[in-house]
Amino acid sequence: MGKKMKAALEKVEPRTYILREAVDVVKKAAYANFDESVDLSLRLGVDPKRSDQMVRGTASLPHGTGKKVRVLVFAKGEKEQEARQAGADFVGSDDLMEKIKGGWLDFDCAIATPDLMAAVGKLGKQLGPRGLMPNPKTGTVTFEVGKAVAEIRKGRVEFKVEKAGIVQVPVGKVSFDIDKLYENASAIIESVIKAKPASCKGRYLKTATISSTMGPGVQLDTVALTKQWS
């Protein structure tokens, strides 16, 4: 362990923190010479193998992630023009599908109109493993492509529980002030808690940690979080 990491660890007490306090500690413990991302990790009391316990959705971050998101839209005709006007980075249909089949994946989010999903669905091997497949549950299969592009540009992020029952979502950058990070993290926590499956029994939010890219994790008080956003 390096000197910088040891010094950072000394700033984190071995206890759980309330969210605003934790955000402050994360900022103080960050030490990299670049603007680190701040990430939230939530371990949920669900079994992702059961379809009725899959946790998935979106959250609108009031202050964005601090990262430029490259948006691709599968659309034709008027909807293609609508996507371009909304600021999508890549817009098309068959031409983009052929590029993706060839291995091109230089984008962060994909949106598709419902009429093209039969063709887009054939890209499952390319888009699926990277979490780029458009999905109605996350608002990325829609005829309102302009609205979807605008929301993603403003800071809408997707979350999905992983095999180990963990949800990991970026909440901003270390350069953000405490209020912005707090409000972004709050939006995610609220969305994840509201997405609790009806079949989930017992404790839903088991552990929660917030950290910068290189810094130590800061444990959050999950009881306080659950009370605040349930």
PyMOL CGO cylinders between C-alpha atoms (Angstrom):
from pymol import cmd
from pymol.cgo import CYLINDER

trace = [
    CYLINDER, 0.00, 0.00, 0.00, 1.36, 3.41, -1.00, 0.3, 1, 1, 1, 1, 1, 1,
    CYLINDER, 1.36, 3.41, -1.00, 1.83, 6.42, 1.28, 0.3, 1, 1, 1, 1, 1, 1,
    CYLINDER, 1.83, 6.42, 1.28, -1.04, 8.33, -0.36, 0.3, 1, 1, 1, 1, 1, 1,
    CYLINDER, -1.04, 8.33, -0.36, -3.47, 5.46, 0.15, 0.3, 1, 1, 1, 1, 1, 1,
    CYLINDER, -3.47, 5.46, 0.15, -2.39, 5.06, 3.78, 0.3, 1, 1, 1, 1, 1, 1,
    CYLINDER, -2.39, 5.06, 3.78, -2.94, 8.78, 4.36, 0.3, 1, 1, 1, 1, 1, 1,
    CYLINDER, -2.94, 8.78, 4.36, -6.36, 8.53, 2.70, 0.3, 1, 1, 1, 1, 1, 1,
    CYLINDER, -6.36, 8.53, 2.70, -7.37, 5.57, 4.88, 0.3, 1, 1, 1, 1, 1, 1,
    CYLINDER, -7.37, 5.57, 4.88, -6.49, 7.55, 8.00, 0.3, 1, 1, 1, 1, 1, 1,
    CYLINDER, -6.49, 7.55, 8.00, -9.22, 10.03, 7.06, 0.3, 1, 1, 1, 1, 1, 1,
    CYLINDER, -9.22, 10.03, 7.06, -11.91, 7.32, 7.13, 0.3, 1, 1, 1, 1, 1, 1,
    CYLINDER, -11.91, 7.32, 7.13, -13.10, 6.17, 10.54, 0.3, 1, 1, 1, 1, 1, 1,
    CYLINDER, -13.10, 6.17, 10.54, -14.12, 2.49, 11.01, 0.3, 1, 1, 1, 1, 1, 1,
    CYLINDER, -14.12, 2.49, 11.01, -17.85, 3.22, 11.28, 0.3, 1, 1, 1, 1, 1, 1,
    CYLINDER, -17.85, 3.22, 11.28, -20.87, 3.97, 9.12, 0.3, 1, 1, 1, 1, 1, 1,
    CYLINDER, -20.87, 3.97, 9.12, -21.59, 7.51, 8.01, 0.3, 1, 1, 1, 1, 1, 1,
    CYLINDER, -21.59, 7.51, 8.01, -24.70, 9.44, 7.07, 0.3, 1, 1, 1, 1, 1, 1,
    CYLINDER, -24.70, 9.44, 7.07, -24.68, 10.30, 3.37, 0.3, 1, 1, 1, 1, 1, 1,
    CYLINDER, -24.68, 10.30, 3.37, -23.71, 13.99, 3.45, 0.3, 1, 1, 1, 1, 1, 1,
    CYLINDER, -23.71, 13.99, 3.45, -20.89, 13.29, 5.93, 0.3, 1, 1, 1, 1, 1, 1,
    CYLINDER, -20.89, 13.29, 5.93, -19.65, 10.38, 3.78, 0.3, 1, 1, 1, 1, 1, 1,
    CYLINDER, -19.65, 10.38, 3.78, -19.51, 12.56, 0.66, 0.3, 1, 1, 1, 1, 1, 1,
    CYLINDER, -19.51, 12.56, 0.66, -17.36, 15.07, 2.54, 0.3, 1, 1, 1, 1, 1, 1,
    CYLINDER, -17.36, 15.07, 2.54, -14.97, 12.28, 3.63, 0.3, 1, 1, 1, 1, 1, 1,
    CYLINDER, -14.97, 12.28, 3.63, -14.72, 10.93, 0.07, 0.3, 1, 1, 1, 1, 1, 1,
    CYLINDER, -14.72, 10.93, 0.07, -13.70, 14.37, -1.21, 0.3, 1, 1, 1, 1, 1, 1,
    CYLINDER, -13.70, 14.37, -1.21, -11.10, 14.80, 1.55, 0.3, 1, 1, 1, 1, 1, 1,
    CYLINDER, -11.10, 14.80, 1.55, -9.66, 11.29, 1.04, 0.3, 1, 1, 1, 1, 1, 1,
    CYLINDER, -9.66, 11.29, 1.04, -9.27, 11.64, -2.75, 0.3, 1, 1, 1, 1, 1, 1,
    CYLINDER, -9.27, 11.64, -2.75, -5.61, 11.96, -3.72, 0.3, 1, 1, 1, 1, 1, 1,
    CYLINDER, -5.61, 11.96, -3.72, -5.19, 11.18, -7.44, 0.3, 1, 1, 1, 1, 1, 1,
    CYLINDER, -5.19, 11.18, -7.44, -3.82, 13.86, -9.76, 0.3, 1, 1, 1, 1, 1, 1,
    CYLINDER, -3.82, 13.86, -9.76, -6.91, 13.67, -11.99, 0.3, 1, 1, 1, 1, 1, 1,
    CYLINDER, -6.91, 13.67, -11.99, -10.60, 14.38, -11.42, 0.3, 1, 1, 1, 1, 1, 1,
    CYLINDER, -10.60, 14.38, -11.42, -11.69, 11.04, -10.00, 0.3, 1, 1, 1, 1, 1, 1,
    CYLINDER, -11.69, 11.04, -10.00, -15.19, 9.66, -10.46, 0.3, 1, 1, 1, 1, 1, 1,
    CYLINDER, -15.19, 9.66, -10.46, -17.31, 9.13, -7.36, 0.3, 1, 1, 1, 1, 1, 1,
    CYLINDER, -17.31, 9.13, -7.36, -19.21, 5.84, -7.35, 0.3, 1, 1, 1, 1, 1, 1,
    CYLINDER, -19.21, 5.84, -7.35, -21.97, 4.40, -5.21, 0.3, 1, 1, 1, 1, 1, 1,
    CYLINDER, -21.97, 4.40, -5.21, -22.15, 0.66, -4.54, 0.3, 1, 1, 1, 1, 1, 1,
    CYLINDER, -22.15, 0.66, -4.54, -25.28, -0.88, -3.00, 0.3, 1, 1, 1, 1, 1, 1,
    CYLINDER, -25.28, -0.88, -3.00, -25.58, -4.54, -1.96, 0.3, 1, 1, 1, 1, 1, 1,
    CYLINDER, -25.58, -4.54, -1.96, -29.19, -5.64, -2.06, 0.3, 1, 1, 1, 1, 1, 1,
    CYLINDER, -29.19, -5.64, -2.06, -31.00, -8.51, -0.37, 0.3, 1, 1, 1, 1, 1, 1,
    CYLINDER, -31.00, -8.51, -0.37, -32.28, -9.97, -3.63, 0.3, 1, 1, 1, 1, 1, 1,
    CYLINDER, -32.28, -9.97, -3.63, -31.56, -13.04, -5.72, 0.3, 1, 1, 1, 1, 1, 1,
    CYLINDER, -31.56, -13.04, -5.72, -30.85, -11.76, -9.26, 0.3, 1, 1, 1, 1, 1, 1,
    CYLINDER, -30.85, -11.76, -9.26, -31.27, -15.32, -10.60, 0.3, 1, 1, 1, 1, 1, 1,
    CYLINDER, -31.27, -15.32, -10.60, -35.00, -15.00, -9.91, 0.3, 1, 1, 1, 1, 1, 1,
    CYLINDER, -35.00, -15.00, -9.91, -36.79, -12.97, -12.56, 0.3, 1, 1, 1, 1, 1, 1,
    CYLINDER, -36.79, -12.97, -12.56, -39.18, -11.52, -9.97, 0.3, 1, 1, 1, 1, 1, 1,
    CYLINDER, -39.18, -11.52, -9.97, -36.24, -10.12, -7.98, 0.3, 1, 1, 1, 1, 1, 1,
    CYLINDER, -36.24, -10.12, -7.98, -34.44, -8.34, -10.79, 0.3, 1, 1, 1, 1, 1, 1,
    CYLINDER, -34.44, -8.34, -10.79, -33.76, -4.72, -9.87, 0.3, 1, 1, 1, 1, 1, 1,
    CYLINDER, -33.76, -4.72, -9.87, -33.36, -2.43, -12.85, 0.3, 1, 1, 1, 1, 1, 1,
    CYLINDER, -33.36, -2.43, -12.85, -34.25, 1.15, -13.69, 0.3, 1, 1, 1, 1, 1, 1,
    CYLINDER, -34.25, 1.15, -13.69, -33.03, 4.68, -14.23, 0.3, 1, 1, 1, 1, 1, 1,
    CYLINDER, -33.03, 4.68, -14.23, -32.30, 7.73, -12.10, 0.3, 1, 1, 1, 1, 1, 1,
    CYLINDER, -32.30, 7.73, -12.10, -32.05, 11.34, -13.19, 0.3, 1, 1, 1, 1, 1, 1,
    CYLINDER, -32.05, 11.34, -13.19, -29.00, 12.96, -11.62, 0.3, 1, 1, 1, 1, 1, 1,
    CYLINDER, -29.00, 12.96, -11.62, -29.74, 16.65, -10.93, 0.3, 1, 1, 1, 1, 1, 1,
    CYLINDER, -29.74, 16.65, -10.93, -26.14, 17.62, -11.69, 0.3, 1, 1, 1, 1, 1, 1,
    CYLINDER, -26.14, 17.62, -11.69, -25.11, 14.98, -14.24, 0.3, 1, 1, 1, 1, 1, 1,
    CYLINDER, -25.11, 14.98, -14.24, -22.15, 12.61, -13.96, 0.3, 1, 1, 1, 1, 1, 1,
    CYLINDER, -22.15, 12.61, -13.96, -19.47, 15.05, -15.09, 0.3, 1, 1, 1, 1, 1, 1,
    CYLINDER, -19.47, 15.05, -15.09, -18.76, 12.79, -18.05, 0.3, 1, 1, 1, 1, 1, 1,
    CYLINDER, -18.76, 12.79, -18.05, -19.73, 13.38, -21.67, 0.3, 1, 1, 1, 1, 1, 1,
    CYLINDER, -19.73, 13.38, -21.67, -22.05, 10.57, -22.72, 0.3, 1, 1, 1, 1, 1, 1,
    CYLINDER, -22.05, 10.57, -22.72, -21.90, 9.44, -26.35, 0.3, 1, 1, 1, 1, 1, 1,
    CYLINDER, -21.90, 9.44, -26.35, -25.45, 8.63, -27.43, 0.3, 1, 1, 1, 1, 1, 1,
    CYLINDER, -25.45, 8.63, -27.43, -26.36, 6.42, -30.39, 0.3, 1, 1, 1, 1, 1, 1,
    CYLINDER, -26.36, 6.42, -30.39, -29.91, 6.30, -31.79, 0.3, 1, 1, 1, 1, 1, 1,
    CYLINDER, -29.91, 6.30, -31.79, -31.36, 3.66, -34.11, 0.3, 1, 1, 1, 1, 1, 1,
    CYLINDER, -31.36, 3.66, -34.11, -34.08, 5.50, -36.03, 0.3, 1, 1, 1, 1, 1, 1,
    CYLINDER, -34.08, 5.50, -36.03, -35.40, 6.26, -39.49, 0.3, 1, 1, 1, 1, 1, 1,
    CYLINDER, -35.40, 6.26, -39.49, -37.19, 9.15, -41.20, 0.3, 1, 1, 1, 1, 1, 1,
    CYLINDER, -37.19, 9.15, -41.20, -38.59, 11.88, -38.97, 0.3, 1, 1, 1, 1, 1, 1,
    CYLINDER, -38.59, 11.88, -38.97, -37.31, 10.19, -35.82, 0.3, 1, 1, 1, 1, 1, 1,
    CYLINDER, -37.31, 10.19, -35.82, -33.79, 10.17, -37.25, 0.3, 1, 1, 1, 1, 1, 1,
    CYLINDER, -33.79, 10.17, -37.25, -34.01, 13.94, -37.75, 0.3, 1, 1, 1, 1, 1, 1,
    CYLINDER, -34.01, 13.94, -37.75, -35.49, 14.39, -34.25, 0.3, 1, 1, 1, 1, 1, 1,
    CYLINDER, -35.49, 14.39, -34.25, -32.55, 12.50, -32.73, 0.3, 1, 1, 1, 1, 1, 1,
    CYLINDER, -32.55, 12.50, -32.73, -30.02, 14.64, -34.62, 0.3, 1, 1, 1, 1, 1, 1,
    CYLINDER, -30.02, 14.64, -34.62, -31.68, 17.86, -33.49, 0.3, 1, 1, 1, 1, 1, 1,
    CYLINDER, -31.68, 17.86, -33.49, -31.63, 16.63, -29.88, 0.3, 1, 1, 1, 1, 1, 1,
    CYLINDER, -31.63, 16.63, -29.88, -27.85, 16.22, -30.08, 0.3, 1, 1, 1, 1, 1, 1,
    CYLINDER, -27.85, 16.22, -30.08, -27.36, 12.47, -30.53, 0.3, 1, 1, 1, 1, 1, 1,
    CYLINDER, -27.36, 12.47, -30.53, -23.77, 11.63, -31.49, 0.3, 1, 1, 1, 1, 1, 1,
    CYLINDER, -23.77, 11.63, -31.49, -24.63, 8.80, -33.90, 0.3, 1, 1, 1, 1, 1, 1,
    CYLINDER, -24.63, 8.80, -33.90, -27.94, 8.31, -35.70, 0.3, 1, 1, 1, 1, 1, 1,
    CYLINDER, -27.94, 8.31, -35.70, -28.91, 5.72, -38.29, 0.3, 1, 1, 1, 1, 1, 1,
    CYLINDER, -28.91, 5.72, -38.29, -30.25, 2.22, -38.76, 0.3, 1, 1, 1, 1, 1, 1,
    CYLINDER, -30.25, 2.22, -38.76, -28.84, -0.47, -41.05, 0.3, 1, 1, 1, 1, 1, 1,
    CYLINDER, -28.84, -0.47, -41.05, -25.53, 1.38, -41.48, 0.3, 1, 1, 1, 1, 1, 1,
    CYLINDER, -25.53, 1.38, -41.48, -24.91, 1.54, -37.72, 0.3, 1, 1, 1, 1, 1, 1,
    CYLINDER, -24.91, 1.54, -37.72, -25.96, -2.08, -37.24, 0.3, 1, 1, 1, 1, 1, 1,
    CYLINDER, -25.96, -2.08, -37.24, -23.39, -3.21, -39.79, 0.3, 1, 1, 1, 1, 1, 1,
    CYLINDER, -23.39, -3.21, -39.79, -20.66, -1.16, -38.05, 0.3, 1, 1, 1, 1, 1, 1,
    CYLINDER, -20.66, -1.16, -38.05, -21.54, -2.73, -34.71, 0.3, 1, 1, 1, 1, 1, 1,
    CYLINDER, -21.54, -2.73, -34.71, -21.49, -6.24, -36.21, 0.3, 1, 1, 1, 1, 1, 1,
    CYLINDER, -21.49, -6.24, -36.21, -17.97, -5.40, -37.34, 0.3, 1, 1, 1, 1, 1, 1,
    CYLINDER, -17.97, -5.40, -37.34, -16.88, -4.63, -33.78, 0.3, 1, 1, 1, 1, 1, 1,
    CYLINDER, -16.88, -4.63, -33.78, -17.46, -0.87, -33.49, 0.3, 1, 1, 1, 1, 1, 1,
    CYLINDER, -17.46, -0.87, -33.49, -18.75, 0.12, -30.03, 0.3, 1, 1, 1, 1, 1, 1,
    CYLINDER, -18.75, 0.12, -30.03, -17.55, 3.69, -29.46, 0.3, 1, 1, 1, 1, 1, 1,
    CYLINDER, -17.55, 3.69, -29.46, -20.66, 4.91, -27.65, 0.3, 1, 1, 1, 1, 1, 1,
    CYLINDER, -20.66, 4.91, -27.65, -22.01, 4.83, -24.10, 0.3, 1, 1, 1, 1, 1, 1,
    CYLINDER, -22.01, 4.83, -24.10, -25.77, 4.53, -24.54, 0.3, 1, 1, 1, 1, 1, 1,
    CYLINDER, -25.77, 4.53, -24.54, -28.08, 3.25, -27.28, 0.3, 1, 1, 1, 1, 1, 1,
    CYLINDER, -28.08, 3.25, -27.28, -31.68, 4.27, -27.97, 0.3, 1, 1, 1, 1, 1, 1,
    CYLINDER, -31.68, 4.27, -27.97, -33.98, 2.64, -30.52, 0.3, 1, 1, 1, 1, 1, 1,
    CYLINDER, -33.98, 2.64, -30.52, -37.46, 3.25, -31.85, 0.3, 1, 1, 1, 1, 1, 1,
    CYLINDER, -37.46, 3.25, -31.85, -39.78, 0.25, -31.27, 0.3, 1, 1, 1, 1, 1, 1,
    CYLINDER, -39.78, 0.25, -31.27, -40.16, -0.47, -35.00, 0.3, 1, 1, 1, 1, 1, 1,
    CYLINDER, -40.16, -0.47, -35.00, -36.42, -1.19, -35.30, 0.3, 1, 1, 1, 1, 1, 1,
    CYLINDER, -36.42, -1.19, -35.30, -36.06, -3.43, -32.23, 0.3, 1, 1, 1, 1, 1, 1,
    CYLINDER, -36.06, -3.43, -32.23, -36.54, -6.66, -34.21, 0.3, 1, 1, 1, 1, 1, 1,
    CYLINDER, -36.54, -6.66, -34.21, -33.37, -5.80, -36.16, 0.3, 1, 1, 1, 1, 1, 1,
    CYLINDER, -33.37, -5.80, -36.16, -31.52, -4.28, -33.19, 0.3, 1, 1, 1, 1, 1, 1,
    CYLINDER, -31.52, -4.28, -33.19, -32.28, -7.41, -31.15, 0.3, 1, 1, 1, 1, 1, 1,
    CYLINDER, -32.28, -7.41, -31.15, -30.01, -9.38, -33.49, 0.3, 1, 1, 1, 1, 1, 1,
    CYLINDER, -30.01, -9.38, -33.49, -27.06, -7.40, -32.06, 0.3, 1, 1, 1, 1, 1, 1,
    CYLINDER, -27.06, -7.40, -32.06, -27.46, -9.11, -28.68, 0.3, 1, 1, 1, 1, 1, 1,
    CYLINDER, -27.46, -9.11, -28.68, -23.98, -10.68, -28.78, 0.3, 1, 1, 1, 1, 1, 1,
    CYLINDER, -23.98, -10.68, -28.78, -22.37, -7.29, -29.33, 0.3, 1, 1, 1, 1, 1, 1,
    CYLINDER, -22.37, -7.29, -29.33, -24.56, -5.01, -27.19, 0.3, 1, 1, 1, 1, 1, 1,
    CYLINDER, -24.56, -5.01, -27.19, -25.71, -7.36, -24.42, 0.3, 1, 1, 1, 1, 1, 1,
    CYLINDER, -25.71, -7.36, -24.42, -22.38, -8.04, -22.65, 0.3, 1, 1, 1, 1, 1, 1,
    CYLINDER, -22.38, -8.04, -22.65, -21.66, -4.29, -22.47, 0.3, 1, 1, 1, 1, 1, 1,
    CYLINDER, -21.66, -4.29, -22.47, -25.11, -3.38, -21.21, 0.3, 1, 1, 1, 1, 1, 1,
    CYLINDER, -25.11, -3.38, -21.21, -25.82, -1.33, -24.35, 0.3, 1, 1, 1, 1, 1, 1,
    CYLINDER, -25.82, -1.33, -24.35, -28.97, -3.08, -25.57, 0.3, 1, 1, 1, 1, 1, 1,
    CYLINDER, -28.97, -3.08, -25.57, -31.95, -0.68, -25.66, 0.3, 1, 1, 1, 1, 1, 1,
    CYLINDER, -31.95, -0.68, -25.66, -34.65, -1.67, -23.18, 0.3, 1, 1, 1, 1, 1, 1,
    CYLINDER, -34.65, -1.67, -23.18, -38.21, -0.35, -22.64, 0.3, 1, 1, 1, 1, 1, 1,
    CYLINDER, -38.21, -0.35, -22.64, -37.74, -0.57, -18.85, 0.3, 1, 1, 1, 1, 1, 1,
    CYLINDER, -37.74, -0.57, -18.85, -34.97, 2.00, -18.97, 0.3, 1, 1, 1, 1, 1, 1,
    CYLINDER, -34.97, 2.00, -18.97, -36.70, 4.28, -21.46, 0.3, 1, 1, 1, 1, 1, 1,
    CYLINDER, -36.70, 4.28, -21.46, -34.28, 3.53, -24.29, 0.3, 1, 1, 1, 1, 1, 1,
    CYLINDER, -34.28, 3.53, -24.29, -36.89, 1.90, -26.55, 0.3, 1, 1, 1, 1, 1, 1,
    CYLINDER, -36.89, 1.90, -26.55, -39.20, 4.76, -27.42, 0.3, 1, 1, 1, 1, 1, 1,
    CYLINDER, -39.20, 4.76, -27.42, -40.60, 6.89, -30.23, 0.3, 1, 1, 1, 1, 1, 1,
    CYLINDER, -40.60, 6.89, -30.23, -39.82, 9.97, -28.11, 0.3, 1, 1, 1, 1, 1, 1,
    CYLINDER, -39.82, 9.97, -28.11, -36.16, 9.84, -29.11, 0.3, 1, 1, 1, 1, 1, 1,
    CYLINDER, -36.16, 9.84, -29.11, -35.59, 13.58, -28.69, 0.3, 1, 1, 1, 1, 1, 1,
    CYLINDER, -35.59, 13.58, -28.69, -36.79, 13.49, -25.10, 0.3, 1, 1, 1, 1, 1, 1,
    CYLINDER, -36.79, 13.49, -25.10, -34.72, 10.36, -24.34, 0.3, 1, 1, 1, 1, 1, 1,
    CYLINDER, -34.72, 10.36, -24.34, -31.54, 11.92, -25.76, 0.3, 1, 1, 1, 1, 1, 1,
    CYLINDER, -31.54, 11.92, -25.76, -32.12, 15.13, -23.77, 0.3, 1, 1, 1, 1, 1, 1,
    CYLINDER, -32.12, 15.13, -23.77, -32.65, 13.23, -20.50, 0.3, 1, 1, 1, 1, 1, 1,
    CYLINDER, -32.65, 13.23, -20.50, -29.49, 11.18, -20.97, 0.3, 1, 1, 1, 1, 1, 1,
    CYLINDER, -29.49, 11.18, -20.97, -27.54, 14.32, -21.81, 0.3, 1, 1, 1, 1, 1, 1,
    CYLINDER, -27.54, 14.32, -21.81, -28.81, 15.99, -18.62, 0.3, 1, 1, 1, 1, 1, 1,
    CYLINDER, -28.81, 15.99, -18.62, -27.68, 13.10, -16.45, 0.3, 1, 1, 1, 1, 1, 1,
    CYLINDER, -27.68, 13.10, -16.45, -29.99, 10.11, -16.57, 0.3, 1, 1, 1, 1, 1, 1,
    CYLINDER, -29.99, 10.11, -16.57, -28.15, 6.94, -15.58, 0.3, 1, 1, 1, 1, 1, 1,
    CYLINDER, -28.15, 6.94, -15.58, -29.20, 3.30, -15.69, 0.3, 1, 1, 1, 1, 1, 1,
    CYLINDER, -29.20, 3.30, -15.69, -28.76, 0.81, -12.88, 0.3, 1, 1, 1, 1, 1, 1,
    CYLINDER, -28.76, 0.81, -12.88, -29.06, -2.96, -12.85, 0.3, 1, 1, 1, 1, 1, 1,
    CYLINDER, -29.06, -2.96, -12.85, -28.33, -5.45, -10.10, 0.3, 1, 1, 1, 1, 1, 1,
    CYLINDER, -28.33, -5.45, -10.10, -25.37, -7.73, -10.85, 0.3, 1, 1, 1, 1, 1, 1,
    CYLINDER, -25.37, -7.73, -10.85, -25.09, -11.46, -10.16, 0.3, 1, 1, 1, 1, 1, 1,
    CYLINDER, -25.09, -11.46, -10.16, -23.76, -10.84, -6.65, 0.3, 1, 1, 1, 1, 1, 1,
    CYLINDER, -23.76, -10.84, -6.65, -26.74, -8.62, -5.80, 0.3, 1, 1, 1, 1, 1, 1,
    CYLINDER, -26.74, -8.62, -5.80, -24.77, -5.38, -6.19, 0.3, 1, 1, 1, 1, 1, 1,
    CYLINDER, -24.77, -5.38, -6.19, -25.79, -2.16, -7.94, 0.3, 1, 1, 1, 1, 1, 1,
    CYLINDER, -25.79, -2.16, -7.94, -22.93, 0.18, -8.93, 0.3, 1, 1, 1, 1, 1, 1,
    CYLINDER, -22.93, 0.18, -8.93, -23.64, 3.67, -10.26, 0.3, 1, 1, 1, 1, 1, 1,
    CYLINDER, -23.64, 3.67, -10.26, -21.49, 6.81, -10.81, 0.3, 1, 1, 1, 1, 1, 1,
    CYLINDER, -21.49, 6.81, -10.81, -22.68, 9.88, -8.90, 0.3, 1, 1, 1, 1, 1, 1,
    CYLINDER, -22.68, 9.88, -8.90, -20.30, 12.53, -10.23, 0.3, 1, 1, 1, 1, 1, 1,
    CYLINDER, -20.30, 12.53, -10.23, -16.72, 13.74, -9.92, 0.3, 1, 1, 1, 1, 1, 1,
    CYLINDER, -16.72, 13.74, -9.92, -14.53, 14.64, -6.94, 0.3, 1, 1, 1, 1, 1, 1,
    CYLINDER, -14.53, 14.64, -6.94, -14.50, 18.22, -8.25, 0.3, 1, 1, 1, 1, 1, 1,
    CYLINDER, -14.50, 18.22, -8.25, -18.28, 18.46, -7.62, 0.3, 1, 1, 1, 1, 1, 1,
    CYLINDER, -18.28, 18.46, -7.62, -19.18, 20.29, -4.42, 0.3, 1, 1, 1, 1, 1, 1,
    CYLINDER, -19.18, 20.29, -4.42, -20.69, 18.36, -1.48, 0.3, 1, 1, 1, 1, 1, 1,
    CYLINDER, -20.69, 18.36, -1.48, -24.28, 19.43, -2.23, 0.3, 1, 1, 1, 1, 1, 1,
    CYLINDER, -24.28, 19.43, -2.23, -24.13, 18.23, -5.85, 0.3, 1, 1, 1, 1, 1, 1,
    CYLINDER, -24.13, 18.23, -5.85, -22.68, 14.83, -4.94, 0.3, 1, 1, 1, 1, 1, 1,
    CYLINDER, -22.68, 14.83, -4.94, -25.19, 14.47, -2.10, 0.3, 1, 1, 1, 1, 1, 1,
    CYLINDER, -25.19, 14.47, -2.10, -28.15, 15.28, -4.34, 0.3, 1, 1, 1, 1, 1, 1,
    CYLINDER, -28.15, 15.28, -4.34, -26.95, 12.95, -7.12, 0.3, 1, 1, 1, 1, 1, 1,
    CYLINDER, -26.95, 12.95, -7.12, -26.38, 10.08, -4.68, 0.3, 1, 1, 1, 1, 1, 1,
    CYLINDER, -26.38, 10.08, -4.68, -29.77, 10.74, -3.08, 0.3, 1, 1, 1, 1, 1, 1,
    CYLINDER, -29.77, 10.74, -3.08, -31.49, 10.46, -6.46, 0.3, 1, 1, 1, 1, 1, 1,
    CYLINDER, -31.49, 10.46, -6.46, -29.90, 7.05, -7.08, 0.3, 1, 1, 1, 1, 1, 1,
    CYLINDER, -29.90, 7.05, -7.08, -30.64, 5.68, -3.62, 0.3, 1, 1, 1, 1, 1, 1,
    CYLINDER, -30.64, 5.68, -3.62, -34.26, 6.81, -3.82, 0.3, 1, 1, 1, 1, 1, 1,
    CYLINDER, -34.26, 6.81, -3.82, -34.70, 5.20, -7.27, 0.3, 1, 1, 1, 1, 1, 1,
    CYLINDER, -34.70, 5.20, -7.27, -33.14, 1.90, -6.16, 0.3, 1, 1, 1, 1, 1, 1,
    CYLINDER, -33.14, 1.90, -6.16, -35.26, 1.76, -3.00, 0.3, 1, 1, 1, 1, 1, 1,
    CYLINDER, -35.26, 1.76, -3.00, -38.43, 2.47, -5.01, 0.3, 1, 1, 1, 1, 1, 1,
    CYLINDER, -38.43, 2.47, -5.01, -37.45, -0.38, -7.37, 0.3, 1, 1, 1, 1, 1, 1,
    CYLINDER, -37.45, -0.38, -7.37, -37.62, -2.93, -4.53, 0.3, 1, 1, 1, 1, 1, 1,
    CYLINDER, -37.62, -2.93, -4.53, -39.33, -6.09, -5.86, 0.3, 1, 1, 1, 1, 1, 1,
    CYLINDER, -39.33, -6.09, -5.86, -42.57, -7.09, -4.13, 0.3, 1, 1, 1, 1, 1, 1,
    CYLINDER, -42.57, -7.09, -4.13, -41.19, -10.61, -3.70, 0.3, 1, 1, 1, 1, 1, 1,
    CYLINDER, -41.19, -10.61, -3.70, -38.14, -9.38, -1.76, 0.3, 1, 1, 1, 1, 1, 1,
    CYLINDER, -38.14, -9.38, -1.76, -38.51, -10.25, 1.91, 0.3, 1, 1, 1, 1, 1, 1,
    CYLINDER, -38.51, -10.25, 1.91, -36.33, -9.15, 4.80, 0.3, 1, 1, 1, 1, 1, 1,
    CYLINDER, -36.33, -9.15, 4.80, -33.67, -6.48, 4.61, 0.3, 1, 1, 1, 1, 1, 1,
    CYLINDER, -33.67, -6.48, 4.61, -33.45, -4.95, 1.14, 0.3, 1, 1, 1, 1, 1, 1,
    CYLINDER, -33.45, -4.95, 1.14, -30.54, -2.49, 1.41, 0.3, 1, 1, 1, 1, 1, 1,
    CYLINDER, -30.54, -2.49, 1.41, -27.80, -4.54, 3.10, 0.3, 1, 1, 1, 1, 1, 1,
    CYLINDER, -27.80, -4.54, 3.10, -24.67, -2.45, 2.66, 0.3, 1, 1, 1, 1, 1, 1,
    CYLINDER, -24.67, -2.45, 2.66, -23.78, 0.79, 0.89, 0.3, 1, 1, 1, 1, 1, 1,
    CYLINDER, -23.78, 0.79, 0.89, -20.39, 2.26, 0.07, 0.3, 1, 1, 1, 1, 1, 1,
    CYLINDER, -20.39, 2.26, 0.07, -19.34, 5.47, -1.65, 0.3, 1, 1, 1, 1, 1, 1,
    CYLINDER, -19.34, 5.47, -1.65, -15.81, 6.03, -2.94, 0.3, 1, 1, 1, 1, 1, 1,
    CYLINDER, -15.81, 6.03, -2.94, -13.67, 7.85, -5.47, 0.3, 1, 1, 1, 1, 1, 1,
    CYLINDER, -13.67, 7.85, -5.47, -11.86, 5.97, -8.24, 0.3, 1, 1, 1, 1, 1, 1,
    CYLINDER, -11.86, 5.97, -8.24, -8.60, 5.60, -6.32, 0.3, 1, 1, 1, 1, 1, 1,
    CYLINDER, -8.60, 5.60, -6.32, -9.73, 6.38, -2.79, 0.3, 1, 1, 1, 1, 1, 1,
    CYLINDER, -9.73, 6.38, -2.79, -10.96, 4.14, 0.05, 0.3, 1, 1, 1, 1, 1, 1,
    CYLINDER, -10.96, 4.14, 0.05, -14.60, 3.14, 0.41, 0.3, 1, 1, 1, 1, 1, 1,
    CYLINDER, -14.60, 3.14, 0.41, -16.74, 4.95, 2.98, 0.3, 1, 1, 1, 1, 1, 1,
    CYLINDER, -16.74, 4.95, 2.98, -19.48, 2.83, 4.55, 0.3, 1, 1, 1, 1, 1, 1,
    CYLINDER, -19.48, 2.83, 4.55, -22.97, 4.35, 4.70, 0.3, 1, 1, 1, 1, 1, 1,
    CYLINDER, -22.97, 4.35, 4.70, -25.62, 3.90, 7.39, 0.3, 1, 1, 1, 1, 1, 1,
    CYLINDER, -25.62, 3.90, 7.39, -28.14, 1.77, 5.48, 0.3, 1, 1, 1, 1, 1, 1,
    CYLINDER, -28.14, 1.77, 5.48, -30.76, 1.98, 8.24, 0.3, 1, 1, 1, 1, 1, 1,
    CYLINDER, -30.76, 1.98, 8.24, -30.75, 5.79, 7.98, 0.3, 1, 1, 1, 1, 1, 1,
    CYLINDER, -30.75, 5.79, 7.98, -30.85, 5.61, 4.17, 0.3, 1, 1, 1, 1, 1, 1,
    CYLINDER, -30.85, 5.61, 4.17, -33.82, 3.24, 4.19, 0.3, 1, 1, 1, 1, 1, 1,
    CYLINDER, -33.82, 3.24, 4.19, -35.75, 5.39, 6.66, 0.3, 1, 1, 1, 1, 1, 1,
    CYLINDER, -35.75, 5.39, 6.66, -35.07, 8.54, 4.66, 0.3, 1, 1, 1, 1, 1, 1,
    CYLINDER, -35.07, 8.54, 4.66, -36.13, 7.24, 1.24, 0.3, 1, 1, 1, 1, 1, 1,
    CYLINDER, -36.13, 7.24, 1.24, -38.68, 4.51, 1.93, 0.3, 1, 1, 1, 1, 1, 1,
]
cmd.load_cgo(trace, "trace")
